[in-house]
Amino acid sequence: MPKVSIIVPVFNVEKYLEECVKSLRNQTLQDIEIILVDDESPDNCPAMCERYAELDNRIKVLHKKNGGLGFARNSGLEVATGEYVTFTDSDDYELPETYETLYKQAKESQSDVVYYSFINRHVSAIEEKCYEGAERIRGLLLDMVSNPPQDVSDHDIQVSSCLAMYRRQLLERHHLRFHSERELISEDLIFNLDVLTVAQKIAVTNYKFYYYRVTNNSLTQKVRLDRHQKNKQFYLYLNERLRELDYGEDGWLRCTRLFIGYTRSTILQMCKSTLPYCDKRRWVIVVCEDDVWRIVSKRYPYKLLPLKYHLFFEFIIRRMFLPIWLLSKVS
C-alpha cells in the first residue's frame, strides 16, 4: 500500500501538465501513487498522461467521459490504494517536501485530515493546532464556512481539497465523494463538510506547499451570467445542510456571510469584465432585485460587517449600481 495517493484531474492543460507531474514525481516521499484522470481532454493531455505512465510505474492513468472536476476526482478515488489521499489540480504544482511533511504530521498526530496552505495567495495566519472531539471539530467546520459578521475577513481558513490530505479509510468507510461543481459551485466545501462530520481528529498547519496558478481557464476566474443563481442555489443547499446538522443560528450566520461574500466577488468580477457598461449595469441590477436580499437584510446583522463590506451590502439592497461600479475600480 502506498503511503499517499495523489489524484490529478486532467483537462485542457497541456501547457502546464508537465510541471505539475514533474513536481509530483520529484516528491521526497517516494512511496506514492499518482493517478492522472483524463476527463476527455481535447488537447494532447491524454497522450501525455500515457507517456508519463511509461516513464514512472507509480503513475496510473484513467480515461473517462467528460464529467467535470468533482466526478474526475471521484473516479480517482475508486482506484486509489494509498493510506492517505490528496488532490492536485493539473495546472498547479507542489513543493518537493509536501507529502513527506504532511504524512509525517498525519502519523505523529494520528489525524484523519491534515490541512495546509497556498504558497502564492494571501491568507491570514492561523493557529496551528489539532482539533479532536465533536465540539471542537464543529467549530472548525463553522470557520471553514465563513467568519462571524464582525470579523475583518470573510475567511481565515482556505477551503480546497487540494490543501488537504485525507485518511482514505475514512472516505471509504463513509463512502464520501464529491458533488459536481456544475450543480454546487463549491464542491470542495461540501466535501470537507462531509469529512468533518465523521472525522475524529484534524490537524491544521501553516505549511505553505501548494502553488496555485491563475489561468484564463480557472473556474473561479470566468465571468458567468448564471453565477448569481449558482451562488443562491449553493446558499440554499448549504443552509439546509447545516440546519440538518443542527448548527442553528450560528450556522445560518456563517452560511449567509459566505453568500454575501460570494455575491460581492461575483459582482466585482462582472464590473471588471470587458462587457459593455450597459450590460454590466443591467446584470447587477437584476442581482440586486433578487428577493433573497429582502430576507437576508431583515435578519443578518450586516451593520456589524467591516465598513467596506457593510457599505457594499447597503449598495446591493438599495440597488445602487454606480457606487458598486466605482468601488470595483479600487478593489
Secondary structure, DSSP 8 states (H G I E B T S, - for coil): --SEEEEEEESS-TTTHHHHHHHHHT-S--SEEEEEEE---SSSHHHHHHHHHHH-TTEEEEE-----HHHHHHHHHHH---SEEEE--TT-EE-TTHHHHHHHHHHHHT-SEEEEEESSS-------EEEESHHHHHHHHHHHH---TTSSSS-SS---GGGEEEEHHHHHHTT-----TTTSTTHHHHHHHHHHTT-SEEEEEEEEEEE----TT-GGGS--TTHHHHHHHHHHHHHHHHHHTT-HHHHHHHHHHHHHHHHHHHHHHHHTSSS-HHHHHHHHHHHHT-THHHHHHHHS-GGGS-HHHHHHHHHHHTT-HHHHHHHHHH-
